[in-house]
């Protein structure tokens, strides 16, 4: 079991958005949003929190970003009917 929770936010935007919580305290640590300039999901820190990550937390974030970026790429392939869509 990890230290972080990834919770999808309810939004009417085309791309999904998530907030990251500390499972133990429930504090919101940051947000995962789609960054169109890079065409990828990225982590945006919550400016109100002093956030400290160790290697396990960073790995959890990387694994989650890889997962949702892959899902987004597959969605685009289905929408455009293309074999290889890069995001």
PDB file of N, CA, C and O in Angstrom:
ATOM      1  N   UNK A   1       0.838  -1.183   0.000  1.00  0.00           N
ATOM      2  CA  UNK A   1       0.000   0.000   0.000  1.00  0.00           C
ATOM      3  C   UNK A   1       0.876   1.237   0.000  1.00  0.00           C
ATOM      4  O   UNK A   1       1.903   1.287   0.677  1.00  0.00           O
ATOM      5  N   UNK A   2       0.466   2.220  -0.755  1.00  0.00           N
ATOM      6  CA  UNK A   2       1.258   3.428  -0.884  1.00  0.00           C
ATOM      7  C   UNK A   2       0.900   4.474   0.154  1.00  0.00           C
ATOM      8  O   UNK A   2       0.098   4.247   1.060  1.00  0.00           O
ATOM      9  N   UNK A   3       1.509   5.598  -0.011  1.00  0.00           N
ATOM     10  CA  UNK A   3       1.311   6.731   0.885  1.00  0.00           C
ATOM     11  C   UNK A   3       0.368   7.767   0.314  1.00  0.00           C
ATOM     12  O   UNK A   3      -0.137   8.627   1.036  1.00  0.00           O
ATOM     13  N   UNK A   4       0.127   7.681  -1.000  1.00  0.00           N
ATOM     14  CA  UNK A   4      -0.623   8.722  -1.680  1.00  0.00           C
ATOM     15  C   UNK A   4      -1.938   8.200  -2.233  1.00  0.00           C
ATOM     16  O   UNK A   4      -2.045   7.043  -2.638  1.00  0.00           O
ATOM     17  N   UNK A   5      -2.939   9.077  -2.244  1.00  0.00           N
ATOM     18  CA  UNK A   5      -4.209   8.769  -2.882  1.00  0.00           C
ATOM     19  C   UNK A   5      -4.367   9.643  -4.114  1.00  0.00           C
ATOM     20  O   UNK A   5      -4.051  10.833  -4.082  1.00  0.00           O
ATOM     21  N   UNK A   6      -4.856   9.054  -5.202  1.00  0.00           N
ATOM     22  CA  UNK A   6      -5.103   9.785  -6.440  1.00  0.00           C
ATOM     23  C   UNK A   6      -6.598   9.779  -6.678  1.00  0.00           C
ATOM     24  O   UNK A   6      -7.173   8.739  -6.998  1.00  0.00           O
ATOM     25  N   UNK A   7      -7.227  10.920  -6.524  1.00  0.00           N
ATOM     26  CA  UNK A   7      -8.680  11.020  -6.565  1.00  0.00           C
ATOM     27  C   UNK A   7      -9.121  11.888  -7.726  1.00  0.00           C
ATOM     28  O   UNK A   7      -8.707  13.041  -7.848  1.00  0.00           O
ATOM     29  N   UNK A   8      -9.973  11.318  -8.585  1.00  0.00           N
ATOM     30  CA  UNK A   8     -10.434  12.068  -9.745  1.00  0.00           C
ATOM     31  C   UNK A   8     -11.380  13.179  -9.296  1.00  0.00           C
ATOM     32  O   UNK A   8     -12.258  12.976  -8.457  1.00  0.00           O
ATOM     33  N   UNK A   9     -11.173  14.353  -9.878  1.00  0.00           N
ATOM     34  CA  UNK A   9     -12.022  15.505  -9.586  1.00  0.00           C
ATOM     35  C   UNK A   9     -13.194  15.515 -10.557  1.00  0.00           C
ATOM     36  O   UNK A   9     -13.042  15.143 -11.720  1.00  0.00           O
ATOM     37  N   UNK A  10     -14.349  15.933 -10.091  1.00  0.00           N
ATOM     38  CA  UNK A  10     -15.496  16.086 -10.978  1.00  0.00           C
ATOM     39  C   UNK A  10     -15.327  17.404 -11.721  1.00  0.00           C
ATOM     40  O   UNK A  10     -15.240  18.472 -11.114  1.00  0.00           O
ATOM     41  N   UNK A  11     -15.283  17.310 -13.031  1.00  0.00           N
ATOM     42  CA  UNK A  11     -15.101  18.491 -13.862  1.00  0.00           C
ATOM     43  C   UNK A  11     -15.766  18.258 -15.207  1.00  0.00           C
ATOM     44  O   UNK A  11     -15.981  17.116 -15.614  1.00  0.00           O
ATOM     45  N   UNK A  12     -16.084  19.326 -15.882  1.00  0.00           N
ATOM     46  CA  UNK A  12     -16.666  19.192 -17.209  1.00  0.00           C
ATOM     47  C   UNK A  12     -15.623  19.429 -18.304  1.00  0.00           C
ATOM     48  O   UNK A  12     -15.974  19.655 -19.462  1.00  0.00           O
ATOM     49  N   UNK A  13     -14.349  19.379 -17.936  1.00  0.00           N
ATOM     50  CA  UNK A  13     -13.272  19.524 -18.908  1.00  0.00           C
ATOM     51  C   UNK A  13     -13.110  18.231 -19.701  1.00  0.00           C
ATOM     52  O   UNK A  13     -13.533  17.162 -19.258  1.00  0.00           O
ATOM     53  N   UNK A  14     -12.497  18.338 -20.870  1.00  0.00           N
ATOM     54  CA  UNK A  14     -12.309  17.175 -21.740  1.00  0.00           C
ATOM     55  C   UNK A  14     -11.354  16.159 -21.117  1.00  0.00           C
ATOM     56  O   UNK A  14     -11.567  14.952 -21.234  1.00  0.00           O
ATOM     57  N   UNK A  15     -10.314  16.638 -20.465  1.00  0.00           N
ATOM     58  CA  UNK A  15      -9.336  15.740 -19.849  1.00  0.00           C
ATOM     59  C   UNK A  15      -9.631  15.589 -18.363  1.00  0.00           C
ATOM     60  O   UNK A  15     -10.214  16.473 -17.735  1.00  0.00           O
ATOM     61  N   UNK A  16      -9.225  14.473 -17.825  1.00  0.00           N
ATOM     62  CA  UNK A  16      -9.435  14.198 -16.400  1.00  0.00           C
ATOM     63  C   UNK A  16      -8.500  15.064 -15.562  1.00  0.00           C
ATOM     64  O   UNK A  16      -7.449  15.503 -16.027  1.00  0.00           O
ATOM     65  N   UNK A  17      -8.905  15.296 -14.323  1.00  0.00           N
ATOM     66  CA  UNK A  17      -8.065  15.985 -13.351  1.00  0.00           C
ATOM     67  C   UNK A  17      -8.148  15.207 -12.045  1.00  0.00           C
ATOM     68  O   UNK A  17      -9.188  14.637 -11.715  1.00  0.00           O
ATOM     69  N   UNK A  18      -7.040  15.188 -11.303  1.00  0.00           N
ATOM     70  CA  UNK A  18      -6.964  14.431 -10.060  1.00  0.00           C
ATOM     71  C   UNK A  18      -6.347  15.297  -8.979  1.00  0.00           C
ATOM     72  O   UNK A  18      -5.579  16.213  -9.274  1.00  0.00           O
ATOM     73  N   UNK A  19      -6.676  15.017  -7.741  1.00  0.00           N
ATOM     74  CA  UNK A  19      -5.918  15.616  -6.655  1.00  0.00           C
ATOM     75  C   UNK A  19      -5.207  14.491  -5.909  1.00  0.00           C
ATOM     76  O   UNK A  19      -5.710  13.373  -5.795  1.00  0.00           O
ATOM     77  N   UNK A  20      -4.025  14.823  -5.408  1.00  0.00           N
ATOM     78  CA  UNK A  20      -3.195  13.860  -4.681  1.00  0.00           C
ATOM     79  C   UNK A  20      -3.333  14.155  -3.206  1.00  0.00           C
ATOM     80  O   UNK A  20      -3.185  15.298  -2.773  1.00  0.00           O
ATOM     81  N   UNK A  21      -3.618  13.116  -2.431  1.00  0.00           N
ATOM     82  CA  UNK A  21      -3.744  13.298  -0.982  1.00  0.00           C
ATOM     83  C   UNK A  21      -2.747  12.429  -0.245  1.00  0.00           C
ATOM     84  O   UNK A  21      -2.333  11.376  -0.731  1.00  0.00           O
ATOM     85  N   UNK A  22      -2.373  12.885   0.926  1.00  0.00           N
ATOM     86  CA  UNK A  22      -1.623  12.066   1.866  1.00  0.00           C
ATOM     87  C   UNK A  22      -2.651  11.138   2.502  1.00  0.00           C
ATOM     88  O   UNK A  22      -3.584  11.606   3.154  1.00  0.00           O
ATOM     89  N   UNK A  23      -2.491   9.837   2.322  1.00  0.00           N
ATOM     90  CA  UNK A  23      -3.492   8.893   2.821  1.00  0.00           C
ATOM     91  C   UNK A  23      -3.644   8.999   4.336  1.00  0.00           C
ATOM     92  O   UNK A  23      -4.757   8.896   4.853  1.00  0.00           O
ATOM     93  N   UNK A  24      -2.553   9.202   5.043  1.00  0.00           N
ATOM     94  CA  UNK A  24      -2.607   9.237   6.499  1.00  0.00           C
ATOM     95  C   UNK A  24      -3.356  10.459   7.032  1.00  0.00           C
ATOM     96  O   UNK A  24      -4.162  10.344   7.955  1.00  0.00           O
ATOM     97  N   UNK A  25      -3.087  11.629   6.447  1.00  0.00           N
ATOM     98  CA  UNK A  25      -3.681  12.858   6.981  1.00  0.00           C
ATOM     99  C   UNK A  25      -4.877  13.357   6.178  1.00  0.00           C
ATOM    100  O   UNK A  25      -5.700  14.113   6.695  1.00  0.00           O
ATOM    101  N   UNK A  26      -4.978  12.937   4.916  1.00  0.00           N
ATOM    102  CA  UNK A  26      -6.040  13.443   4.051  1.00  0.00           C
ATOM    103  C   UNK A  26      -5.727  14.791   3.416  1.00  0.00           C
ATOM    104  O   UNK A  26      -6.541  15.319   2.658  1.00  0.00           O
ATOM    105  N   UNK A  27      -4.548  15.360   3.717  1.00  0.00           N
ATOM    106  CA  UNK A  27      -4.159  16.657   3.149  1.00  0.00           C
ATOM    107  C   UNK A  27      -3.979  16.550   1.643  1.00  0.00           C
ATOM    108  O   UNK A  27      -3.453  15.558   1.138  1.00  0.00           O
ATOM    109  N   UNK A  28      -4.422  17.580   0.930  1.00  0.00           N
ATOM    110  CA  UNK A  28      -4.185  17.657  -0.507  1.00  0.00           C
ATOM    111  C   UNK A  28      -2.767  18.171  -0.729  1.00  0.00           C
ATOM    112  O   UNK A  28      -2.395  19.235  -0.235  1.00  0.00           O
ATOM    113  N   UNK A  29      -1.980  17.399  -1.480  1.00  0.00           N
ATOM    114  CA  UNK A  29      -0.581  17.740  -1.718  1.00  0.00           C
ATOM    115  C   UNK A  29      -0.369  18.431  -3.063  1.00  0.00           C
ATOM    116  O   UNK A  29       0.567  19.212  -3.227  1.00  0.00           O
ATOM    117  N   UNK A  30      -1.232  18.141  -4.006  1.00  0.00           N
ATOM    118  CA  UNK A  30      -1.075  18.720  -5.331  1.00  0.00           C
ATOM    119  C   UNK A  30      -2.146  18.196  -6.261  1.00  0.00           C
ATOM    120  O   UNK A  30      -3.101  17.540  -5.845  1.00  0.00           O
ATOM    121  N   UNK A  31      -1.961  18.505  -7.530  1.00  0.00           N
ATOM    122  CA  UNK A  31      -2.960  18.159  -8.535  1.00  0.00           C
ATOM    123  C   UNK A  31      -2.281  17.568  -9.758  1.00  0.00           C
ATOM    124  O   UNK A  31      -1.147  17.918 -10.085  1.00  0.00           O
ATOM    125  N   UNK A  32      -2.978  16.679 -10.420  1.00  0.00           N
ATOM    126  CA  UNK A  32      -2.525  16.139 -11.694  1.00  0.00           C
ATOM    127  C   UNK A  32      -3.501  16.678 -12.736  1.00  0.00           C
ATOM    128  O   UNK A  32      -4.705  16.428 -12.678  1.00  0.00           O
ATOM    129  N   UNK A  33      -2.947  17.422 -13.688  1.00  0.00           N
ATOM    130  CA  UNK A  33      -3.761  18.028 -14.737  1.00  0.00           C
ATOM    131  C   UNK A  33      -3.081  17.799 -16.083  1.00  0.00           C
ATOM    132  O   UNK A  33      -1.884  17.519 -16.152  1.00  0.00           O
ATOM    133  N   UNK A  34      -3.868  17.924 -17.150  1.00  0.00           N
ATOM    134  CA  UNK A  34      -3.313  17.801 -18.490  1.00  0.00           C
ATOM    135  C   UNK A  34      -2.706  19.141 -18.874  1.00  0.00           C
ATOM    136  O   UNK A  34      -3.374  20.174 -18.816  1.00  0.00           O
ATOM    137  N   UNK A  35      -1.431  19.119 -19.269  1.00  0.00           N
ATOM    138  CA  UNK A  35      -0.703  20.324 -19.656  1.00  0.00           C
ATOM    139  C   UNK A  35      -0.590  20.325 -21.183  1.00  0.00           C
ATOM    140  O   UNK A  35       0.260  19.629 -21.738  1.00  0.00           O
ATOM    141  N   UNK A  36      -1.448  21.108 -21.872  1.00  0.00           N
ATOM    142  CA  UNK A  36      -1.524  21.010 -23.325  1.00  0.00           C
ATOM    143  C   UNK A  36      -0.224  21.342 -24.060  1.00  0.00           C
ATOM    144  O   UNK A  36       0.036  20.789 -25.129  1.00  0.00           O
ATOM    145  N   UNK A  37       0.584  22.227 -23.510  1.00  0.00           N
ATOM    146  CA  UNK A  37       1.832  22.584 -24.179  1.00  0.00           C
ATOM    147  C   UNK A  37       2.769  21.373 -24.316  1.00  0.00           C
ATOM    148  O   UNK A  37       3.513  21.271 -25.292  1.00  0.00           O
ATOM    149  N   UNK A  38       2.732  20.468 -23.347  1.00  0.00           N
ATOM    150  CA  UNK A  38       3.569  19.264 -23.388  1.00  0.00           C
ATOM    151  C   UNK A  38       2.773  18.052 -23.846  1.00  0.00           C
ATOM    152  O   UNK A  38       3.337  16.990 -24.109  1.00  0.00           O
ATOM    153  N   UNK A  39       1.438  18.222 -23.940  1.00  0.00           N
ATOM    154  CA  UNK A  39       0.525  17.146 -24.309  1.00  0.00           C
ATOM    155  C   UNK A  39       0.694  15.931 -23.396  1.00  0.00           C
ATOM    156  O   UNK A  39       0.732  14.788 -23.852  1.00  0.00           O
ATOM    157  N   UNK A  40       0.794  16.212 -22.089  1.00  0.00           N
ATOM    158  CA  UNK A  40       0.939  15.177 -21.061  1.00  0.00           C
ATOM    159  C   UNK A  40       0.287  15.637 -19.769  1.00  0.00           C
ATOM    160  O   UNK A  40       0.081  16.828 -19.536  1.00  0.00           O
ATOM    161  N   UNK A  41      -0.029  14.652 -18.937  1.00  0.00           N
ATOM    162  CA  UNK A  41      -0.449  14.963 -17.571  1.00  0.00           C
ATOM    163  C   UNK A  41       0.785  15.302 -16.751  1.00  0.00           C
ATOM    164  O   UNK A  41       1.843  14.697 -16.926  1.00  0.00           O
ATOM    165  N   UNK A  42       0.644  16.268 -15.857  1.00  0.00           N
ATOM    166  CA  UNK A  42       1.760  16.720 -15.028  1.00  0.00           C
ATOM    167  C   UNK A  42       1.288  16.924 -13.586  1.00  0.00           C
ATOM    168  O   UNK A  42       0.091  17.028 -13.317  1.00  0.00           O
ATOM    169  N   UNK A  43       2.239  16.979 -12.682  1.00  0.00           N
ATOM    170  CA  UNK A  43       1.981  17.270 -11.275  1.00  0.00           C
ATOM    171  C   UNK A  43       2.121  18.763 -11.042  1.00  0.00           C
ATOM    172  O   UNK A  43       3.113  19.372 -11.441  1.00  0.00           O
ATOM    173  N   UNK A  44       1.122  19.352 -10.393  1.00  0.00           N
ATOM    174  CA  UNK A  44       1.173  20.754  -9.985  1.00  0.00           C
ATOM    175  C   UNK A  44       1.050  20.772  -8.468  1.00  0.00           C
ATOM    176  O   UNK A  44       0.056  20.300  -7.915  1.00  0.00           O
ATOM    177  N   UNK A  45       2.063  21.318  -7.796  1.00  0.00           N
ATOM    178  CA  UNK A  45       2.048  21.343  -6.331  1.00  0.00           C
ATOM    179  C   UNK A  45       1.000  22.308  -5.806  1.00  0.00           C
ATOM    180  O   UNK A  45       0.693  23.315  -6.443  1.00  0.00           O
ATOM    181  N   UNK A  46       0.459  21.995  -4.649  1.00  0.00           N
ATOM    182  CA  UNK A  46      -0.459  22.902  -3.964  1.00  0.00           C
ATOM    183  C   UNK A  46       0.393  23.951  -3.254  1.00  0.00           C
ATOM    184  O   UNK A  46       1.179  23.626  -2.365  1.00  0.00           O
ATOM    185  N   UNK A  47       0.231  25.190  -3.649  1.00  0.00           N
ATOM    186  CA  UNK A  47       1.066  26.263  -3.104  1.00  0.00           C
ATOM    187  C   UNK A  47       0.859  26.484  -1.610  1.00  0.00           C
ATOM    188  O   UNK A  47       1.711  27.075  -0.948  1.00  0.00           O
ATOM    189  N   UNK A  48      -0.254  26.019  -1.082  1.00  0.00           N
ATOM    190  CA  UNK A  48      -0.547  26.244   0.343  1.00  0.00           C
ATOM    191  C   UNK A  48       0.160  25.242   1.244  1.00  0.00           C
ATOM    192  O   UNK A  48       0.205  25.427   2.460  1.00  0.00           O
ATOM    193  N   UNK A  49       0.710  24.187   0.664  1.00  0.00           N
ATOM    194  CA  UNK A  49       1.341  23.131   1.458  1.00  0.00           C
ATOM    195  C   UNK A  49       2.852  23.142   1.269  1.00  0.00           C
ATOM    196  O   UNK A  49       3.345  23.396   0.170  1.00  0.00           O
ATOM    197  N   UNK A  50       3.567  22.873   2.319  1.00  0.00           N
ATOM    198  CA  UNK A  50       4.989  22.579   2.203  1.00  0.00           C
ATOM    199  C   UNK A  50       5.052  21.066   1.999  1.00  0.00           C
ATOM    200  O   UNK A  50       4.789  20.291   2.918  1.00  0.00           O
ATOM    201  N   UNK A  51       5.400  20.666   0.794  1.00  0.00           N
ATOM    202  CA  UNK A  51       5.327  19.260   0.435  1.00  0.00           C
ATOM    203  C   UNK A  51       6.728  18.675   0.346  1.00  0.00           C
ATOM    204  O   UNK A  51       7.622  19.246  -0.279  1.00  0.00           O
ATOM    205  N   UNK A  52       6.899  17.525   0.984  1.00  0.00           N
ATOM    206  CA  UNK A  52       8.170  16.813   0.951  1.00  0.00           C
ATOM    207  C   UNK A  52       7.892  15.411   0.434  1.00  0.00           C
ATOM    208  O   UNK A  52       7.034  14.710   0.970  1.00  0.00           O
ATOM    209  N   UNK A  53       8.610  14.996  -0.605  1.00  0.00           N
ATOM    210  CA  UNK A  53       8.435  13.670  -1.179  1.00  0.00           C
ATOM    211  C   UNK A  53       9.700  12.847  -0.979  1.00  0.00           C
ATOM    212  O   UNK A  53      10.811  13.358  -1.121  1.00  0.00           O
ATOM    213  N   UNK A  54       9.528  11.580  -0.649  1.00  0.00           N
ATOM    214  CA  UNK A  54      10.668  10.676  -0.661  1.00  0.00           C
ATOM    215  C   UNK A  54      10.613   9.874  -1.958  1.00  0.00           C
ATOM    216  O   UNK A  54       9.713  10.077  -2.774  1.00  0.00           O
ATOM    217  N   UNK A  55      11.562   8.970  -2.153  1.00  0.00           N
ATOM    218  CA  UNK A  55      11.633   8.240  -3.412  1.00  0.00           C
ATOM    219  C   UNK A  55      10.399   7.373  -3.646  1.00  0.00           C
ATOM    220  O   UNK A  55       9.965   7.225  -4.788  1.00  0.00           O
ATOM    221  N   UNK A  56       9.825   6.799  -2.591  1.00  0.00           N
ATOM    222  CA  UNK A  56       8.624   5.979  -2.765  1.00  0.00           C
ATOM    223  C   UNK A  56       7.452   6.826  -3.247  1.00  0.00           C
ATOM    224  O   UNK A  56       6.703   6.410  -4.131  1.00  0.00           O
ATOM    225  N   UNK A  57       7.295   8.001  -2.671  1.00  0.00           N
ATOM    226  CA  UNK A  57       6.210   8.892  -3.101  1.00  0.00           C
ATOM    227  C   UNK A  57       6.415   9.326  -4.547  1.00  0.00           C
ATOM    228  O   UNK A  57       5.467   9.338  -5.333  1.00  0.00           O
ATOM    229  N   UNK A  58       7.628   9.677  -4.895  1.00  0.00           N
ATOM    230  CA  UNK A  58       7.905  10.099  -6.267  1.00  0.00           C
ATOM    231  C   UNK A  58       7.658   8.964  -7.252  1.00  0.00           C
ATOM    232  O   UNK A  58       7.150   9.199  -8.349  1.00  0.00           O
ATOM    233  N   UNK A  59       8.009   7.742  -6.877  1.00  0.00           N
ATOM    234  CA  UNK A  59       7.741   6.600  -7.749  1.00  0.00           C
ATOM    235  C   UNK A  59       6.249   6.379  -7.935  1.00  0.00           C
ATOM    236  O   UNK A  59       5.801   6.054  -9.035  1.00  0.00           O
ATOM    237  N   UNK A  60       5.475   6.553  -6.868  1.00  0.00           N
ATOM    238  CA  UNK A  60       4.014   6.431  -6.979  1.00  0.00           C
ATOM    239  C   UNK A  60       3.467   7.462  -7.959  1.00  0.00           C
ATOM    240  O   UNK A  60       2.591   7.156  -8.768  1.00  0.00           O
ATOM    241  N   UNK A  61       3.982   8.672  -7.884  1.00  0.00           N
ATOM    242  CA  UNK A  61       3.530   9.737  -8.785  1.00  0.00           C
ATOM    243  C   UNK A  61       3.902   9.404 -10.225  1.00  0.00           C
ATOM    244  O   UNK A  61       3.081   9.551 -11.129  1.00  0.00           O
ATOM    245  N   UNK A  62       5.130   8.959 -10.440  1.00  0.00           N
ATOM    246  CA  UNK A  62       5.576   8.601 -11.786  1.00  0.00           C
ATOM    247  C   UNK A  62       4.736   7.463 -12.346  1.00  0.00           C
ATOM    248  O   UNK A  62       4.324   7.514 -13.505  1.00  0.00           O
ATOM    249  N   UNK A  63       4.477   6.444 -11.549  1.00  0.00           N
ATOM    250  CA  UNK A  63       3.668   5.319 -12.014  1.00  0.00           C
ATOM    251  C   UNK A  63       2.259   5.775 -12.385  1.00  0.00           C
ATOM    252  O   UNK A  63       1.711   5.337 -13.396  1.00  0.00           O
ATOM    253  N   UNK A  64       1.678   6.646 -11.579  1.00  0.00           N
ATOM    254  CA  UNK A  64       0.331   7.139 -11.868  1.00  0.00           C
ATOM    255  C   UNK A  64       0.336   7.990 -13.135  1.00  0.00           C
ATOM    256  O   UNK A  64      -0.548   7.839 -13.978  1.00  0.00           O
ATOM    257  N   UNK A  65       1.320   8.885 -13.284  1.00  0.00           N
ATOM    258  CA  UNK A  65       1.405   9.706 -14.488  1.00  0.00           C
ATOM    259  C   UNK A  65       1.569   8.837 -15.734  1.00  0.00           C
ATOM    260  O   UNK A  65       0.922   9.086 -16.750  1.00  0.00           O
ATOM    261  N   UNK A  66       2.426   7.826 -15.663  1.00  0.00           N
ATOM    262  CA  UNK A  66       2.601   6.920 -16.800  1.00  0.00           C
ATOM    263  C   UNK A  66       1.289   6.239 -17.169  1.00  0.00           C
ATOM    264  O   UNK A  66       0.956   6.106 -18.347  1.00  0.00           O
ATOM    265  N   UNK A  67       0.557   5.815 -16.159  1.00  0.00           N
ATOM    266  CA  UNK A  67      -0.713   5.122 -16.392  1.00  0.00           C
ATOM    267  C   UNK A  67      -1.721   6.038 -17.086  1.00  0.00           C
ATOM    268  O   UNK A  67      -2.313   5.647 -18.092  1.00  0.00           O
ATOM    269  N   UNK A  68      -1.922   7.244 -16.566  1.00  0.00           N
ATOM    270  CA  UNK A  68      -2.954   8.101 -17.161  1.00  0.00           C
ATOM    271  C   UNK A  68      -2.513   8.691 -18.492  1.00  0.00           C
ATOM    272  O   UNK A  68      -3.356   8.961 -19.348  1.00  0.00           O
ATOM    273  N   UNK A  69      -1.209   8.897 -18.690  1.00  0.00           N
ATOM    274  CA  UNK A  69      -0.740   9.349 -19.999  1.00  0.00           C
ATOM    275  C   UNK A  69      -0.961   8.260 -21.048  1.00  0.00           C
ATOM    276  O   UNK A  69      -1.326   8.567 -22.182  1.00  0.00           O
ATOM    277  N   UNK A  70      -0.747   7.010 -20.692  1.00  0.00           N
ATOM    278  CA  UNK A  70      -1.008   5.892 -21.595  1.00  0.00           C
ATOM    279  C   UNK A  70      -2.503   5.798 -21.902  1.00  0.00           C
ATOM    280  O   UNK A  70      -2.884   5.586 -23.054  1.00  0.00           O
ATOM    281  N   UNK A  71      -3.351   5.952 -20.887  1.00  0.00           N
ATOM    282  CA  UNK A  71      -4.801   5.923 -21.097  1.00  0.00           C
ATOM    283  C   UNK A  71      -5.237   7.036 -22.043  1.00  0.00           C
ATOM    284  O   UNK A  71      -6.083   6.822 -22.911  1.00  0.00           O
ATOM    285  N   UNK A  72      -4.660   8.223 -21.874  1.00  0.00           N
ATOM    286  CA  UNK A  72      -4.998   9.357 -22.734  1.00  0.00           C
ATOM    287  C   UNK A  72      -4.589   9.067 -24.180  1.00  0.00           C
ATOM    288  O   UNK A  72      -5.334   9.361 -25.114  1.00  0.00           O
ATOM    289  N   UNK A  73      -3.410   8.492 -24.354  1.00  0.00           N
ATOM    290  CA  UNK A  73      -2.938   8.158 -25.694  1.00  0.00           C
ATOM    291  C   UNK A  73      -3.882   7.157 -26.355  1.00  0.00           C
ATOM    292  O   UNK A  73      -4.180   7.284 -27.543  1.00  0.00           O
ATOM    293  N   UNK A  74      -4.351   6.175 -25.609  1.00  0.00           N
ATOM    294  CA  UNK A  74      -5.283   5.184 -26.149  1.00  0.00           C
ATOM    295  C   UNK A  74      -6.626   5.823 -26.497  1.00  0.00           C
ATOM    296  O   UNK A  74      -7.237   5.463 -27.504  1.00  0.00           O
ATOM    297  N   UNK A  75      -7.092   6.767 -25.677  1.00  0.00           N
ATOM    298  CA  UNK A  75      -8.337   7.487 -25.980  1.00  0.00           C
ATOM    299  C   UNK A  75      -8.216   8.265 -27.287  1.00  0.00           C
ATOM    300  O   UNK A  75      -9.133   8.264 -28.108  1.00  0.00           O
ATOM    301  N   UNK A  76      -7.077   8.927 -27.471  1.00  0.00           N
ATOM    302  CA  UNK A  76      -6.868   9.695 -28.699  1.00  0.00           C
ATOM    303  C   UNK A  76      -6.836   8.785 -29.919  1.00  0.00           C
ATOM    304  O   UNK A  76      -7.371   9.136 -30.971  1.00  0.00           O
ATOM    305  N   UNK A  77      -6.216   7.625 -29.784  1.00  0.00           N
ATOM    306  CA  UNK A  77      -6.180   6.668 -30.885  1.00  0.00           C
ATOM    307  C   UNK A  77      -7.592   6.266 -31.285  1.00  0.00           C
ATOM    308  O   UNK A  77      -7.906   6.203 -32.473  1.00  0.00           O
ATOM    309  N   UNK A  78      -8.444   5.995 -30.304  1.00  0.00           N
ATOM    310  CA  UNK A  78      -9.826   5.602 -30.583  1.00  0.00           C
ATOM    311  C   UNK A  78     -10.594   6.747 -31.241  1.00  0.00           C
ATOM    312  O   UNK A  78     -11.343   6.532 -32.194  1.00  0.00           O
ATOM    313  N   UNK A  79     -10.403   7.968 -30.726  1.00  0.00           N
ATOM    314  CA  UNK A  79     -11.112   9.125 -31.266  1.00  0.00           C
ATOM    315  C   UNK A  79     -10.718   9.406 -32.709  1.00  0.00           C
ATOM    316  O   UNK A  79     -11.567   9.729 -33.540  1.00  0.00           O
ATOM    317  N   UNK A  80      -9.436   9.284 -33.002  1.00  0.00           N
ATOM    318  CA  UNK A  80      -8.943   9.643 -34.326  1.00  0.00           C
ATOM    319  C   UNK A  80      -8.832   8.434 -35.249  1.00  0.00           C
ATOM    320  O   UNK A  80      -8.605   8.593 -36.448  1.00  0.00           O
ATOM    321  N   UNK A  81      -8.988   7.242 -34.710  1.00  0.00           N
ATOM    322  CA  UNK A  81      -8.891   6.051 -35.520  1.00  0.00           C
ATOM    323  C   UNK A  81      -7.499   5.822 -36.088  1.00  0.00           C
ATOM    324  O   UNK A  81      -7.341   5.204 -37.140  1.00  0.00           O
ATOM    325  N   UNK A  82      -6.491   6.326 -35.383  1.00  0.00           N
ATOM    326  CA  UNK A  82      -5.110   6.195 -35.844  1.00  0.00           C
ATOM    327  C   UNK A  82      -4.409   5.102 -35.069  1.00  0.00           C
ATOM    328  O   UNK A  82      -4.815   4.733 -33.967  1.00  0.00           O
ATOM    329  N   UNK A  83      -3.346   4.593 -35.667  1.00  0.00           N
ATOM    330  CA  UNK A  83      -2.597   3.520 -35.029  1.00  0.00           C
ATOM    331  C   UNK A  83      -1.616   4.046 -33.985  1.00  0.00           C
ATOM    332  O   UNK A  83      -1.444   3.430 -32.934  1.00  0.00           O
ATOM    333  N   UNK A  84      -0.974   5.175 -34.264  1.00  0.00           N
ATOM    334  CA  UNK A  84       0.055   5.668 -33.351  1.00  0.00           C
ATOM    335  C   UNK A  84      -0.099   7.175 -33.154  1.00  0.00           C
ATOM    336  O   UNK A  84       0.276   7.966 -34.019  1.00  0.00           O
ATOM    337  N   UNK A  85      -0.651   7.559 -32.011  1.00  0.00           N
ATOM    338  CA  UNK A  85      -0.837   8.970 -31.682  1.00  0.00           C
ATOM    339  C   UNK A  85       0.098   9.284 -30.530  1.00  0.00           C
ATOM    340  O   UNK A  85       0.048   8.622 -29.493  1.00  0.00           O
ATOM    341  N   UNK A  86       0.945  10.281 -30.698  1.00  0.00           N
ATOM    342  CA  UNK A  86       1.890  10.686 -29.660  1.00  0.00           C
ATOM    343  C   UNK A  86       1.301  11.831 -28.863  1.00  0.00           C
ATOM    344  O   UNK A  86       0.755  12.776 -29.432  1.00  0.00           O
ATOM    345  N   UNK A  87       1.412  11.746 -27.520  1.00  0.00           N
ATOM    346  CA  UNK A  87       1.009  12.873 -26.683  1.00  0.00           C
ATOM    347  C   UNK A  87       2.220  13.379 -25.938  1.00  0.00           C
ATOM    348  O   UNK A  87       2.116  14.333 -25.167  1.00  0.00           O
TER     349      UNK A  87
END
